[in-house]
């Protein structure tokens, strides 16, 4: 057991050292920007469905879900459904290891395209998925989600829909209170603050990171998991892994 703790402490020291490594941070950000411009995250799938996510963040979410062991994961913005399948499969593994047997994923999207819905609904992991079509900031969607979450004890929240400041701020106001103490609200695509994107309604000064920063000023019950940022280095969600105290 001492060797196990030794290894964990070694990892923790190494990760802590990254927080002061300016060169490592700079090259990581350069690689992230290049990868996003090349649409690198679009190249991956999970159990047959496109996941459209940075592989580093995929691993991070596995670690969080294993640690937190939520019985409900709420995700706004589902695209092809690969992330829903991914989270459902992790809940399945958690259940096999003694976690919640009826844990579910609630996926919310303003437009669940028919071809994507069809593929999600025939997937083996759909048994753990509930779909809701509607704007994540519409009152009927918020009411549905809050009522749905009442049946679960430990909630994890993932925001990955429309990336403007106003929209993400509204999502945080609506759904962050559902996050259980010790669990996470993960806000994806905060990296938009660092890069300029053409033909998008979001950009520097108007993006998920600016919404997170504004939210944290009034919500001391949440804090940025800075060790997660240091460990990942190449992440589409810098400062976006928010842990509820």
N, C-alpha and C positions, 0 to 999 in steps of 0.2 A: 504493500500500500504506500510505503514511503516513496518508492520509485515513481508511482503514479502521481503523487502530489508534487514530487520533484519536477516531473515533466511539465505539469500544469503551471508551476511557478516559473519555470524556464520560459514557457510560452508567454506568460503575462509580462515578464521582464522585457522580452524581445518586442512585444507589441507596444509597451509603454515607450520604448526607445524610438519607435517610428514617429511618435508625436513630435519629436524634436529634429527629425531628419528632413530638412528642407529640400535636399536634392531628390530624395525618394518621393516626396510629395509632388515635386515639380514634374518629374518624369511620369509619375502615375497620372497626373492631370492631363499631360500632353497625350498620353496613350488613350485615356478615356475620350478626350475630344476627337482624336483621330478615329477611334472605333465607332463613335456615335455618328460621325459624318459618313462613315462607310456602312452604316446600318448593320453593324456587327451583331447586335442582340437579336436581330430578326432571323438569324441562322439556326436557332436551336429549338428543340421540341421536347416535350415530356410525355412519355407514353403515347406517342403518336400525334399529339396536338402541338401546334406552334405556341411557344411560351413567351416569345418576344421579351426577353429579359437578359441582363448581364449575368453570365455564369457565376461570377463572384457573389452577386446578390442572391442568386438561387441557393448557393451554399449557406449564406448567412441566414436566410429564412428557414432552412432546415434546422440550423442550430437553435434559432429562437423557438420554433414550434416544438422541438424536442424538450427544450428547457422549460417553457411555459406550460406546455400540455393543455392548450385551450380546448374547450368543447364547442366553441363557435368561432369561426374565422369569417369576418365580413370583408369583402373586397369590392371596391367601386372601380369600374372599368375592367371589362373582361376580354375584349377583343376576340381572339380565336378560342379562348377557353383553356389554353395550356396551363395557365397559372392556377385556375380552379382545379384542374385535374391534379396538378402538382400538390396543392395544399390538401386536397382530399386524400391523396395517396399517403401523405405524411400522417394525417389523422388516422388512416387505416393502420399504419405501422405503430403509431402510438397506442391504438386500441389493442393491438396484438401484444404490446409490452405492458399492458395493464392500465392504459389510459381510458378515457371516456368511450364506451362502446358505441354511443349514438352521436358522437361529435360530427358537426356539419360545417359546410362552407356555404355562405350566402353570397351569391354574385349579383351585382347590380350594374346595369348598363342602360344608357338611354336608347341604344339600338342594338339588340341582339340579332344579328343577321341570321336569316333562316338556315343558310348552309352551316354556319357555326353552331347554332342551336341544335340542329340535327345531329351533328357529330358529337357534341357534348352529351346529348340525351341518350345516345346509344353506347356511350363509353361505360366500361365496367365501373369506373369510379363515380358515375352519376348518382349512385345510391347514397352518396354523402353530400350531394349538391342540391341547393335550391336556387333557382334563377328568378330574378325580378327585373322586368323591363320598365325603365322610367328614369328620368333625371335624378341623379343622386341628391340634388338639393331641392327637389320638389316636395311639398308638404306631404303628399300621399306616400311617397317613397320613405321619407323620414318616419312617418307614423307607422308604416308597415315594419320597417327595420327595428324600431324601438320595441314594438309589440313582439316581434319574432325573438329578439334578444332576451326578453324577459324569461324565457324558458331555459336559459343557459347560465352556468355559474362563472365561467371564465372566458372572456371575450378578447380576441385579438383583431385589430383593425388594420386594413391596408387600403391606402388611397392612391389610385392610379388611373384616374379618368381624365378630366379636362384640367390642363396644367396652368391656368391663370391664377393669379393671386386671389381674386374675388371668389372664384369657384372653390379652390382648396380651403380658403378661410371659412366659407359657408359649410363645407364638409366637416371641417374640424369642429366648428360650433355645434353641428348637428350630431356627430357620431363619436367624438372623442370621449364624452361622458360615459359611453357604453364600455369603454376599455377597463378591464379589471386591474386592480392594483397588482403590480408585479408583471403585468403583461405589456404589450407594445402597441403603439400606433405607428405604423411605418408609412412614411410619405415618400413616394417614389418621384423621380425626376426633379429633385431639388438641384441637380447639376445644371439645370437650365440657367441658373444665375451666373454661371461661369462662362458660358458660350453664347454666341449669337446665332439664332436660327431664322432663316428667311421664310416667309409665307406661313408664319404661325402667329396666333394671337397672343402667345406668351413669349417672354424673352427676359433679358437682364432687367431687374427691378420690378418684374411682374411675373411671378412664377411660384412654384410650391415652396421654395426656400424662403422667399419674402413672407409668405403666408405663415410658415412655421415660426419664423422669428417674431412676427406680430402676435401669434397665438401664445407663445411661451412667456411673453411679457405679463400676461394676465392669468397664466395657468401654471403656478409653481408646482402643481402636483405631477407635472410632466418634466422630464429632463432629457437632453440629448445623450445618447449612449456614446460617449466619446471614445471609449475603448473599441467599440464596434467600428467606428470611423477609422481609427488607427490600424485595426487589424485588416480591414478590407482594402483601403487605399484606392483601389479602382472600383468605384461604386457609382451607380446612377442616383444614389440617395444620400449624399453627404449631408450630415446634420439632420437627416430625415428619419433616423431610427430613434423614436421617442419612447422612453420607458416611463410607465406610470408608477409612482412611488407607492 
